[in-house]
Amino acid sequence: MIYIVDNQLHFNFTSIADRVELLVKQKIQATLEHLVSEDRLASVDQLFKTHHAYRNASTVTRQRAASKVLALSPEAIRDAIINCIYPYSYVGRGGKMNVGGGISFMRTLRIPDDGKTYPLPPGLGRFSLRRVDDYCRRVPQQWLSQGGVMLPIYQAEALWLNFAGDYPIALRVATGKIDSVTGKAWRPGLNQDPQNYLILPEQPWLDGYCVEKGFIRQFVAMPLGKGYTVEEQITGTAEYGGLQLEAYPLKAEVHFRESIEGRFPQSLVQLLPRLVPPEPDHRLSESRAAMDCYCAAPEMGLGAGGRMQQEIYEDWRELEDWNQELRCGCFVHFCNSQMWSRITGGKPPHRPITAKAYSDYGLPWFDYYREDLGTLPGSKVLNQIRTVNEIAREEGDDVSDDDEPVSPSIVIQYGQKRRPDEVREWLDDYC
């Protein structure tokens, strides 16, 4: 199932949710039967001997605890088990489990294509999203056959994809039906040689084409038919444009084994701190999704822009761990401001701020680094793609006037650790 909420594309796999919920319920029942049969007084004695918060408890406190544990009902123990695993089972304490994720298409700065490598630019608000089917009399006929959603974007404007959700998803991203990770023509399904998908939630963002290990070329919107898009450079035709998404969930049994099963208590004593609490003794908050503003060529596709530092992470699982029988696919269509107004009747968005103006204000850029995850080597095919600026110079076109070099002064670090060669900056008022 795919739907739109607050200009964010959501996909949900209800059958996987049902299966995970069943596995959780079965494990809760089996665990409850085991814990109810344990010697409760022995568990209390072990708690006071091994848990540091209880070691100096008085005799009266010990007696109260023993009485409380002896009186515990199976329902109270069950609730404690559920609280122990919540929210790792994604069950909202009686609510429905959500297995899926969200994708926001973020406006951003177009980084200069000047030979330098830049950190990640900020998010300047989500692009507006509309369902193609809601404008069936105004959109191109091909869009109706492809379905999906549409968004407005200016020529030479950049975008990035922001991913949300905790359940593991294998996500494929293509532009003009050219895989953004491998540079190969679109074929349904997942592959690992080479890997043609992203792993979520480990991959929080995607800003462009994977051209080398640890580096991407920024997604930049350009009109079809002029040779700028990656699709045209690889296939020689401007047939599809837009952006294509394909999501596959992790199998329920694999997810349960990886992330949920190990959080169940093995003995009653593990639950007692929840059931018998010990008596008391006498960065800056920045996000890549920053400002809310919205935006968009006749039909458009994506070309390659400036060089950016961003890892595309390697999947450590087996290919068989992903459920390829379940799939959510969506075609994202791009249109320019005039086309957007004609189709929707709404006003086109304002143009985004330039990278130089943003940097001159001293506002932050971003970086995300995970040393615990392997990084894909990048696509040799995509690494040979000419950038939008390179083609424009050859053709004598003036595609944009905001390509001045910039020097980011503040870079906010996300992920587990800083890069090995990075010195933490003194941020003064930002600390």
DRENDO-1510 file (C-alpha; in Angstrom, 1 decimal, always signed):
<recs>
REC; n; res; u; v; w
REC; 1; MET; +0.0; +0.0; +0.0 .
REC; 2; ILE; +1.3; +3.5; -0.9 .
REC; 3; TYR; -0.2; +6.8; +0.2 .
REC; 4; ILE; +0.6; +10.4; +0.8 .
REC; 5; VAL; +0.5; +12.2; +4.2 .
REC; 6; ASP; +1.8; +15.7; +4.6 .
REC; 7; ASN; +3.7; +15.7; +1.3 .
REC; 8; GLN; +5.5; +12.5; +2.4 .
REC; 9; LEU; +5.2; +9.2; +0.4 .
REC; 10; HIS; +4.4; +6.3; +2.7 .
REC; 11; PHE; +4.5; +2.6; +1.9 .
REC; 12; ASN; +3.2; -0.1; +4.3 .
REC; 13; PHE; +3.3; -3.9; +4.2 .
REC; 14; THR; +0.3; -5.0; +6.3 .
REC; 15; SER; +0.9; -8.8; +5.7 .
REC; 16; ILE; +4.4; -8.5; +7.2 .
REC; 17; ALA; +3.0; -6.6; +10.1 .
REC; 18; ASP; +0.4; -9.3; +10.8 .
REC; 19; ARG; +3.1; -12.0; +10.6 .
REC; 20; VAL; +5.5; -10.1; +13.0 .
REC; 21; GLU; +2.6; -9.5; +15.4 .
REC; 22; LEU; +1.7; -13.2; +15.4 .
REC; 23; LEU; +5.4; -14.1; +16.2 .
REC; 24; VAL; +5.5; -11.6; +19.0 .
REC; 25; LYS; +2.2; -12.8; +20.5 .
REC; 26; GLN; +3.4; -16.4; +20.4 .
REC; 27; LYS; +6.7; -15.5; +22.0 .
REC; 28; ILE; +4.9; -13.5; +24.7 .
REC; 29; GLN; +2.7; -16.5; +25.5 .
REC; 30; ALA; +5.6; -18.9; +25.6 .
REC; 31; THR; +7.7; -16.5; +27.8 .
REC; 32; LEU; +4.8; -16.0; +30.1 .
REC; 33; GLU; +4.2; -19.7; +30.7 .
REC; 34; HIS; +7.9; -20.1; +31.5 .
REC; 35; LEU; +8.1; -17.1; +33.9 .
REC; 36; VAL; +4.9; -18.0; +35.8 .
REC; 37; SER; +6.3; -21.4; +36.6 .
REC; 38; GLU; +9.6; -20.0; +38.1 .
REC; 39; ASP; +10.3; -20.0; +41.9 .
REC; 40; ARG; +9.3; -16.5; +42.8 .
REC; 41; LEU; +11.1; -16.3; +46.2 .
REC; 42; ALA; +14.3; -17.6; +44.6 .
REC; 43; SER; +14.0; -14.8; +42.0 .
REC; 44; VAL; +13.5; -12.2; +44.7 .
REC; 45; ASP; +16.6; -13.5; +46.6 .
REC; 46; GLN; +18.7; -13.4; +43.4 .
REC; 47; LEU; +17.5; -9.8; +42.7 .
REC; 48; PHE; +18.7; -8.5; +46.0 .
REC; 49; LYS; +22.0; -10.4; +45.7 .
REC; 50; THR; +23.0; -9.4; +42.2 .
REC; 51; HIS; +21.3; -6.0; +41.4 .
REC; 52; HIS; +23.3; -3.1; +42.7 .
REC; 53; ALA; +20.2; -0.9; +43.3 .
REC; 54; TYR; +18.9; -3.5; +45.8 .
REC; 55; ARG; +22.0; -4.7; +47.7 .
REC; 56; ASN; +21.6; -2.3; +50.6 .
REC; 57; ALA; +17.9; -2.7; +51.0 .
REC; 58; SER; +16.5; -3.1; +54.5 .
REC; 59; THR; +14.8; -6.2; +55.8 .
REC; 60; VAL; +11.4; -4.5; +55.6 .
REC; 61; THR; +12.0; -3.6; +51.9 .
REC; 62; ARG; +12.9; -7.2; +51.1 .
REC; 63; GLN; +9.8; -8.5; +52.8 .
REC; 64; ARG; +7.6; -6.0; +50.9 .
REC; 65; ALA; +9.2; -7.0; +47.6 .
REC; 66; ALA; +8.7; -10.7; +48.3 .
REC; 67; SER; +5.1; -10.2; +49.2 .
REC; 68; LYS; +4.5; -8.1; +46.0 .
REC; 69; VAL; +6.2; -10.7; +43.8 .
REC; 70; LEU; +4.2; -13.6; +45.3 .
REC; 71; ALA; +1.0; -11.7; +44.6 .
REC; 72; LEU; +1.8; -10.9; +40.9 .
REC; 73; SER; -0.9; -12.0; +38.5 .
REC; 74; PRO; -0.1; -13.5; +35.1 .
REC; 75; GLU; -1.6; -10.4; +33.6 .
REC; 76; ALA; +0.9; -8.2; +35.4 .
REC; 77; ILE; +3.8; -10.3; +34.2 .
REC; 78; ARG; +2.5; -10.2; +30.7 .
REC; 79; ASP; +2.3; -6.4; +30.8 .
REC; 80; ALA; +5.9; -6.3; +32.0 .
REC; 81; ILE; +7.0; -8.6; +29.2 .
REC; 82; ILE; +5.3; -6.3; +26.6 .
REC; 83; ASN; +6.9; -3.2; +28.2 .
REC; 84; CYS; +10.3; -4.9; +28.1 .
REC; 85; ILE; +10.1; -5.4; +24.3 .
REC; 86; TYR; +8.2; -2.2; +23.5 .
REC; 87; PRO; +8.8; -0.3; +21.1 .
REC; 88; TYR; +11.1; -2.7; +19.4 .
REC; 89; SER; +8.2; -4.8; +18.2 .
REC; 90; TYR; +6.6; -1.5; +16.7 .
REC; 91; VAL; +3.4; -2.3; +18.5 .
REC; 92; GLY; +1.8; +0.8; +19.9 .
REC; 93; ARG; +0.5; -0.9; +23.1 .
REC; 94; GLY; -2.7; -2.1; +21.5 .
REC; 95; GLY; -2.3; -0.1; +18.3 .
REC; 96; LYS; -1.5; -1.6; +14.9 .
REC; 97; MET; +2.1; -2.4; +13.9 .
REC; 98; ASN; +3.5; -0.3; +11.1 .
REC; 99; VAL; +5.8; -2.1; +8.8 .
REC; 100; GLY; +7.1; +0.2; +6.1 .
REC; 101; GLY; +8.6; +3.7; +5.8 .
REC; 102; GLY; +8.3; +7.2; +4.5 .
REC; 103; ILE; +10.1; +9.1; +1.8 .
REC; 104; SER; +10.2; +12.9; +1.7 .
REC; 105; PHE; +11.5; +14.6; -1.4 .
REC; 106; MET; +13.5; +17.5; -0.1 .
REC; 107; ARG; +14.4; +20.9; -1.6 .
REC; 108; THR; +18.0; +21.8; -1.1 .
REC; 109; LEU; +20.9; +23.9; -2.3 .
REC; 110; ARG; +22.5; +23.0; -5.6 .
REC; 111; ILE; +26.1; +22.5; -4.7 .
REC; 112; PRO; +28.7; +24.0; -7.1 .
REC; 113; ASP; +30.2; +21.6; -9.7 .
REC; 114; ASP; +33.7; +23.1; -9.3 .
REC; 115; GLY; +35.9; +20.0; -8.7 .
REC; 116; LYS; +35.6; +20.3; -5.0 .
REC; 117; THR; +33.9; +17.8; -2.7 .
REC; 118; TYR; +31.1; +19.2; -0.5 .
REC; 119; PRO; +29.4; +18.0; +2.7 .
REC; 120; LEU; +25.6; +17.4; +2.6 .
REC; 121; PRO; +23.5; +20.5; +2.1 .
REC; 122; PRO; +20.5; +21.2; +4.2 .
REC; 123; GLY; +16.8; +20.4; +3.7 .
REC; 124; LEU; +14.8; +23.4; +2.7 .
REC; 125; GLY; +11.4; +21.8; +3.1 .
REC; 126; ARG; +9.5; +19.1; +1.3 .
REC; 127; PHE; +8.4; +19.3; -2.3 .
REC; 128; SER; +4.6; +19.3; -2.7 .
REC; 129; LEU; +3.3; +15.9; -3.8 .
REC; 130; ARG; +0.1; +15.2; -5.7 .
REC; 131; ARG; -1.4; +12.0; -6.9 .
REC; 132; VAL; -1.4; +11.7; -10.7 .
REC; 133; ASP; -4.9; +10.0; -10.6 .
REC; 134; ASP; -6.4; +13.2; -9.1 .
REC; 135; TYR; -5.6; +15.1; -12.3 .
REC; 136; CYS; -6.3; +12.5; -14.9 .
REC; 137; ARG; -7.7; +15.0; -17.5 .
REC; 138; ARG; -4.7; +17.3; -17.3 .
REC; 139; VAL; -1.6; +15.1; -17.0 .
REC; 140; PRO; +0.2; +13.4; -20.0 .
REC; 141; GLN; -1.3; +10.1; -21.0 .
REC; 142; GLN; +1.9; +8.2; -20.2 .
REC; 143; TRP; +1.7; +9.4; -16.7 .
REC; 144; LEU; -1.7; +7.8; -16.3 .
REC; 145; SER; -0.4; +4.4; -17.4 .
REC; 146; GLN; +2.5; +4.8; -14.9 .
REC; 147; GLY; +0.5; +6.1; -12.0 .
REC; 148; GLY; +2.3; +7.4; -9.0 .
REC; 149; VAL; +2.8; +11.0; -7.8 .
REC; 150; MET; +4.1; +14.3; -9.3 .
REC; 151; LEU; +6.1; +17.2; -7.8 .
REC; 152; PRO; +7.1; +20.6; -9.2 .
REC; 153; ILE; +10.8; +21.4; -9.6 .
REC; 154; TYR; +12.8; +24.2; -11.4 .
REC; 155; GLN; +15.4; +23.6; -14.1 .
REC; 156; ALA; +18.8; +23.0; -12.4 .
REC; 157; GLU; +17.2; +22.7; -9.0 .
REC; 158; ALA; +18.6; +19.9; -6.7 .
REC; 159; LEU; +16.8; +17.5; -4.4 .
REC; 160; TRP; +17.5; +14.7; -2.0 .
REC; 161; LEU; +15.5; +11.8; -0.5 .
REC; 162; ASN; +14.9; +11.7; +3.2 .
REC; 163; PHE; +13.9; +8.2; +4.6 .
REC; 164; ALA; +11.8; +7.6; +7.7 .
REC; 165; GLY; +10.8; +4.4; +9.5 .
REC; 166; ASP; +12.5; +1.7; +11.6 .
REC; 167; TYR; +11.5; -1.5; +9.9 .
REC; 168; PRO; +14.2; -2.8; +7.6 .
REC; 169; ILE; +13.5; -2.1; +3.9 .
REC; 170; ALA; +15.5; -2.7; +0.8 .
REC; 171; LEU; +14.8; +0.3; -1.4 .
REC; 172; ARG; +15.7; +0.7; -5.1 .
REC; 173; VAL; +16.0; +4.2; -6.5 .
REC; 174; ALA; +16.2; +4.8; -10.3 .
REC; 175; THR; +16.0; +7.9; -12.4 .
REC; 176; GLY; +14.7; +7.5; -16.0 .
REC; 177; LYS; +14.8; +3.8; -15.2 .
REC; 178; ILE; +18.6; +3.9; -14.6 .
REC; 179; ASP; +19.6; +2.5; -11.3 .
REC; 180; SER; +21.1; +5.3; -9.1 .
REC; 181; VAL; +23.5; +2.8; -7.4 .
REC; 182; THR; +24.7; +0.6; -10.2 .
REC; 183; GLY; +24.1; +2.7; -13.3 .
REC; 184; LYS; +22.4; -0.3; -15.0 .
REC; 185; ALA; +19.0; -0.4; -16.8 .
REC; 186; TRP; +16.1; -1.0; -14.6 .
REC; 187; ARG; +15.1; -4.6; -13.9 .
REC; 188; PRO; +12.6; -5.6; -11.2 .
REC; 189; GLY; +14.0; -7.3; -8.1 .
REC; 190; LEU; +17.0; -7.2; -5.8 .
REC; 191; ASN; +20.6; -8.1; -6.7 .
REC; 192; GLN; +23.8; -8.2; -4.6 .
REC; 193; ASP; +26.4; -8.6; -7.3 .
REC; 194; PRO; +26.4; -5.6; -7.7 .
REC; 195; GLN; +24.1; -4.4; -4.9 .
REC; 196; ASN; +21.3; -2.4; -6.5 .
REC; 197; TYR; +19.4; -1.2; -3.5 .
REC; 198; LEU; +19.7; +0.8; -0.3 .
REC; 199; ILE; +19.3; -0.6; +3.2 .
REC; 200; LEU; +16.9; +1.3; +5.5 .
REC; 201; PRO; +17.0; +2.6; +8.2 .
REC; 202; GLU; +20.8; +2.4; +8.1 .
REC; 203; GLN; +20.8; +4.7; +5.0 .
REC; 204; PRO; +19.0; +7.8; +6.2 .
REC; 205; TRP; +19.4; +10.0; +3.1 .
REC; 206; LEU; +20.2; +9.8; -0.6 .
REC; 207; ASP; +21.5; +12.9; -2.4 .
REC; 208; GLY; +22.6; +11.6; -5.8 .
REC; 209; TYR; +24.3; +8.9; -7.9 .
REC; 210; CYS; +26.8; +6.6; -6.4 .
REC; 211; VAL; +29.9; +7.3; -8.5 .
REC; 212; GLU; +32.7; +6.2; -6.1 .
REC; 213; LYS; +33.2; +4.6; -2.7 .
REC; 214; GLY; +32.0; +7.3; -0.3 .
REC; 215; PHE; +31.1; +9.9; -3.0 .
REC; 216; ILE; +28.0; +10.8; -5.0 .
REC; 217; ARG; +27.0; +13.2; -7.7 .
REC; 218; GLN; +24.0; +15.4; -6.7 .
REC; 219; PHE; +20.6; +14.9; -8.2 .
REC; 220; VAL; +19.8; +17.9; -10.5 .
REC; 221; ALA; +16.6; +18.3; -12.4 .
REC; 222; MET; +16.8; +19.0; -16.1 .
REC; 223; PRO; +14.3; +18.9; -19.0 .
REC; 224; LEU; +14.2; +15.7; -21.1 .
REC; 225; GLY; +15.3; +15.8; -24.7 .
REC; 226; LYS; +18.4; +18.0; -24.4 .
REC; 227; GLY; +21.0; +15.3; -23.4 .
REC; 228; TYR; +21.5; +16.4; -19.8 .
REC; 229; THR; +19.9; +13.5; -17.9 .
REC; 230; VAL; +21.6; +10.4; -16.9 .
REC; 231; GLU; +18.9; +8.4; -18.7 .
REC; 232; GLU; +19.8; +10.1; -22.0 .
REC; 233; GLN; +23.5; +9.7; -21.6 .
REC; 234; ILE; +23.3; +6.0; -20.9 .
REC; 235; THR; +20.4; +4.9; -23.1 .
REC; 236; GLY; +20.5; +7.6; -25.8 .
REC; 237; THR; +16.8; +8.3; -25.4 .
REC; 238; ALA; +14.5; +10.4; -23.3 .
REC; 239; GLU; +11.7; +7.9; -22.7 .
REC; 240; TYR; +10.9; +7.9; -19.0 .
REC; 241; GLY; +12.3; +10.8; -17.0 .
REC; 242; GLY; +11.2; +11.2; -13.4 .
REC; 243; LEU; +12.3; +8.9; -10.5 .
REC; 244; GLN; +11.3; +5.3; -9.8 .
REC; 245; LEU; +11.1; +3.6; -6.4 .
REC; 246; GLU; +10.8; +0.0; -5.4 .
REC; 247; ALA; +10.6; -1.2; -1.8 .
REC; 248; TYR; +10.9; -4.7; -0.4 .
REC; 249; PRO; +10.5; -5.6; +3.4 .
REC; 250; LEU; +12.7; -7.9; +5.4 .
REC; 251; LYS; +11.0; -11.2; +6.0 .
REC; 252; ALA; +9.1; -11.2; +9.3 .
REC; 253; GLU; +10.9; -14.2; +10.7 .
REC; 254; VAL; +14.3; -12.6; +10.0 .
REC; 255; HIS; +13.3; -9.3; +11.6 .
REC; 256; PHE; +11.9; -11.1; +14.6 .
REC; 257; ARG; +15.1; -13.1; +15.1 .
REC; 258; GLU; +17.4; -10.0; +14.5 .
REC; 259; SER; +15.6; -7.3; +16.5 .
REC; 260; ILE; +12.8; -8.6; +18.8 .
REC; 261; GLU; +13.5; -12.1; +20.1 .
REC; 262; GLY; +16.6; -11.2; +22.0 .
REC; 263; ARG; +14.7; -8.5; +24.0 .
REC; 264; PHE; +12.4; -11.0; +25.7 .
REC; 265; PRO; +13.4; -11.8; +29.3 .
REC; 266; GLN; +14.9; -15.2; +29.9 .
REC; 267; SER; +14.0; -15.3; +33.6 .
REC; 268; LEU; +11.6; -13.6; +36.1 .
REC; 269; VAL; +14.5; -11.8; +37.8 .
REC; 270; GLN; +15.1; -9.7; +34.7 .
REC; 271; LEU; +11.5; -8.3; +35.0 .
REC; 272; LEU; +11.6; -7.6; +38.7 .
REC; 273; PRO; +13.2; -4.1; +38.5 .
REC; 274; ARG; +10.1; -3.2; +36.4 .
REC; 275; LEU; +7.7; -4.9; +38.7 .
REC; 276; VAL; +9.3; -4.0; +42.1 .
REC; 277; PRO; +11.2; -0.7; +41.6 .
REC; 278; PRO; +13.9; +0.0; +44.1 .
REC; 279; GLU; +13.0; +2.5; +46.8 .
REC; 280; PRO; +14.7; +5.9; +46.3 .
REC; 281; ASP; +17.5; +7.1; +48.6 .
REC; 282; HIS; +17.1; +10.3; +51.1 .
REC; 283; ARG; +24.3; +19.9; +19.4 .
REC; 284; LEU; +22.9; +21.8; +18.4 .
REC; 285; SER; +19.4; +20.7; +17.5 .
REC; 286; GLU; +19.7; +21.0; +13.8 .
REC; 287; SER; +18.0; +18.8; +11.2 .
REC; 288; ARG; +18.5; +18.5; +7.5 .
REC; 289; ALA; +14.8; +19.2; +7.2 .
REC; 290; ALA; +14.9; +22.8; +8.2 .
REC; 291; MET; +12.7; +25.4; +6.5 .
REC; 292; ASP; +9.2; +24.8; +5.1 .
REC; 293; CYS; +9.0; +26.0; +1.5 .
REC; 294; TYR; +7.8; +24.4; -1.7 .
REC; 295; CYS; +8.7; +24.0; -5.7 .
REC; 296; ALA; +9.9; +22.8; -10.5 .
REC; 297; ALA; +10.6; +21.8; -17.2 .
REC; 298; PRO; +8.0; +20.3; -19.4 .
REC; 299; GLU; +8.6; +16.7; -18.4 .
REC; 300; MET; +11.9; +16.4; -16.5 .
REC; 301; GLY; +14.5; +13.9; -15.4 .
REC; 302; LEU; +17.6; +14.0; -13.3 .
REC; 303; GLY; +21.2; +14.8; -14.3 .
REC; 304; ALA; +24.4; +14.7; -12.3 .
REC; 305; GLY; +25.6; +17.7; -10.3 .
REC; 306; GLY; +28.4; +18.6; -7.9 .
REC; 307; ARG; +30.4; +16.0; -6.0 .
REC; 308; MET; +29.4; +15.3; -2.5 .
REC; 309; GLN; +30.6; +13.1; +0.4 .
REC; 310; GLN; +28.1; +10.4; +1.1 .
REC; 311; GLU; +28.4; +6.6; +1.7 .
REC; 312; ILE; +26.0; +4.1; +0.2 .
REC; 313; TYR; +26.0; +1.2; +2.7 .
REC; 314; GLU; +26.5; -2.4; +1.9 .
REC; 315; ASP; +23.9; -5.0; +2.9 .
REC; 316; TRP; +25.4; -7.6; +5.4 .
REC; 317; ARG; +22.3; -9.9; +5.1 .
REC; 318; GLU; +21.7; -12.7; +2.7 .
REC; 319; LEU; +19.6; -11.8; -0.3 .
REC; 320; GLU; +17.1; -14.5; +0.8 .
REC; 321; ASP; +16.3; -12.5; +3.9 .
REC; 322; TRP; +14.3; -10.0; +1.9 .
REC; 323; ASN; +10.7; -10.8; +0.9 .
REC; 324; GLN; +10.8; -10.2; -2.8 .
REC; 325; GLU; +7.2; -11.5; -3.2 .
REC; 326; LEU; +6.0; -8.3; -1.6 .
REC; 327; ARG; +6.7; -5.0; -3.4 .
REC; 328; CYS; +5.7; -1.4; -3.3 .
REC; 329; GLY; +6.6; +0.5; -6.4 .
REC; 330; CYS; +6.0; +4.2; -7.2 .
REC; 331; PHE; +6.8; +6.4; -10.2 .
REC; 332; VAL; +7.6; +10.0; -9.3 .
REC; 333; HIS; +7.0; +12.5; -12.1 .
REC; 334; PHE; +8.6; +15.9; -12.4 .
REC; 335; CYS; +7.1; +19.0; -14.0 .
REC; 336; ASN; +8.2; +22.6; -14.3 .
REC; 337; SER; +6.4; +25.6; -12.7 .
REC; 338; GLN; +4.2; +26.4; -15.7 .
REC; 339; MET; +3.1; +22.7; -16.1 .
REC; 340; TRP; +2.4; +22.5; -12.3 .
REC; 341; SER; +0.2; +25.5; -12.4 .
REC; 342; ARG; -1.7; +24.3; -15.5 .
REC; 343; ILE; -2.3; +20.8; -14.0 .
REC; 344; THR; -3.0; +21.7; -10.3 .
REC; 345; GLY; -4.2; +25.3; -10.6 .
REC; 346; GLY; -1.9; +26.2; -7.8 .
REC; 347; LYS; +0.9; +28.8; -7.8 .
REC; 348; PRO; +4.4; +27.6; -8.5 .
REC; 349; PRO; +6.9; +27.7; -5.5 .
REC; 350; HIS; +9.6; +30.3; -5.2 .
REC; 351; ARG; +13.1; +29.5; -6.3 .
REC; 352; PRO; +15.4; +28.0; -3.7 .
REC; 353; ILE; +18.3; +29.9; -2.1 .
REC; 354; THR; +21.7; +29.6; -3.7 .
REC; 355; ALA; +24.5; +27.7; -2.0 .
REC; 356; LYS; +26.7; +30.8; -1.8 .
REC; 357; ALA; +23.9; +32.9; -0.1 .
REC; 358; TYR; +23.3; +30.1; +2.4 .
REC; 359; SER; +27.0; +29.7; +3.2 .
REC; 360; ASP; +27.5; +33.5; +3.5 .
REC; 361; TYR; +24.9; +33.4; +6.3 .
REC; 362; GLY; +27.1; +30.9; +8.2 .
REC; 363; LEU; +24.4; +28.2; +8.3 .
REC; 364; PRO; +25.3; +24.6; +8.8 .
REC; 365; TRP; +26.0; +21.7; +6.4 .
REC; 366; PHE; +25.8; +18.1; +7.4 .
REC; 367; ASP; +27.7; +14.8; +7.3 .
REC; 368; TYR; +26.7; +11.2; +8.2 .
REC; 369; TYR; +29.3; +8.5; +8.9 .
REC; 370; ARG; +29.0; +4.9; +10.1 .
REC; 371; GLU; +32.3; +3.0; +10.5 .
REC; 372; ASP; +30.4; -0.2; +11.5 .
REC; 373; LEU; +28.9; -0.6; +8.0 .
REC; 374; GLY; +30.6; -1.4; +4.7 .
REC; 375; THR; +30.4; +1.0; +1.8 .
REC; 376; LEU; +29.6; +0.2; -1.8 .
REC; 377; PRO; +32.4; +0.9; -4.3 .
REC; 378; GLY; +30.4; +3.0; -6.6 .
REC; 379; SER; +29.4; +2.6; -10.2 .
REC; 380; LYS; +32.0; +2.8; -13.0 .
REC; 381; VAL; +29.2; +3.6; -15.4 .
REC; 382; LEU; +27.9; +6.5; -13.3 .
REC; 383; ASN; +31.4; +7.8; -12.7 .
REC; 384; GLN; +31.8; +8.4; -16.4 .
REC; 385; ILE; +28.6; +10.4; -16.7 .
REC; 386; ARG; +29.1; +14.1; -17.7 .
REC; 387; THR; +27.7; +16.6; -15.2 .
REC; 388; VAL; +25.0; +19.2; -16.1 .
REC; 389; ASN; +27.7; +21.9; -16.0 .
REC; 390; GLU; +30.0; +20.0; -18.3 .
REC; 391; ILE; +27.3; +19.5; -20.9 .
REC; 392; ALA; +26.2; +23.1; -20.6 .
REC; 393; ARG; +29.7; +24.5; -21.2 .
REC; 394; GLU; +30.0; +22.3; -24.3 .
REC; 395; GLU; +26.6; +23.3; -25.7 .
REC; 396; GLY; +27.0; +27.0; -24.7 .
REC; 397; ASP; +23.8; +26.8; -22.6 .
REC; 398; ASP; +23.1; +28.9; -19.5 .
REC; 399; VAL; +21.4; +26.5; -17.2 .
REC; 400; SER; +22.0; +28.2; -13.9 .
REC; 401; ASP; +23.7; +31.3; -12.4 .
REC; 402; ASP; +24.3; +30.0; -8.9 .
REC; 403; ASP; +27.4; +27.8; -9.3 .
REC; 404; GLU; +29.9; +30.0; -7.4 .
REC; 405; PRO; +32.3; +28.1; -5.2 .
REC; 406; VAL; +31.4; +28.1; -1.5 .
REC; 407; SER; +33.3; +27.3; +1.7 .
REC; 408; PRO; +31.1; +25.6; +4.3 .
REC; 409; SER; +32.1; +26.8; +7.7 .
REC; 410; ILE; +30.0; +24.6; +10.0 .
REC; 411; VAL; +29.4; +20.9; +9.4 .
REC; 412; ILE; +27.1; +19.0; +11.8 .
REC; 413; GLN; +28.1; +15.4; +12.2 .
REC; 414; TYR; +25.5; +12.6; +12.4 .
REC; 415; GLY; +26.1; +8.8; +12.8 .
REC; 416; GLN; +28.0; +6.9; +15.4 .
REC; 417; LYS; +31.5; +8.5; +15.1 .
REC; 418; ARG; +33.3; +11.2; +13.3 .
REC; 419; ARG; +35.4; +10.4; +10.3 .
REC; 420; PRO; +38.9; +9.2; +11.1 .
REC; 421; ASP; +40.6; +12.3; +9.6 .
REC; 422; GLU; +38.1; +14.8; +11.1 .
REC; 423; VAL; +38.9; +17.2; +13.9 .
REC; 424; ARG; +35.9; +18.3; +15.9 .
REC; 425; GLU; +35.3; +22.0; +15.4 .
REC; 426; TRP; +34.8; +24.6; +18.1 .
REC; 427; LEU; +31.3; +25.8; +17.3 .
REC; 428; ASP; +31.1; +28.5; +20.0 .
REC; 429; ASP; +27.4; +29.5; +20.2 .
REC; 430; TYR; +26.4; +26.4; +18.3 .
REC; 431; CYS; +27.7; +24.1; +21.1 .
</recs>
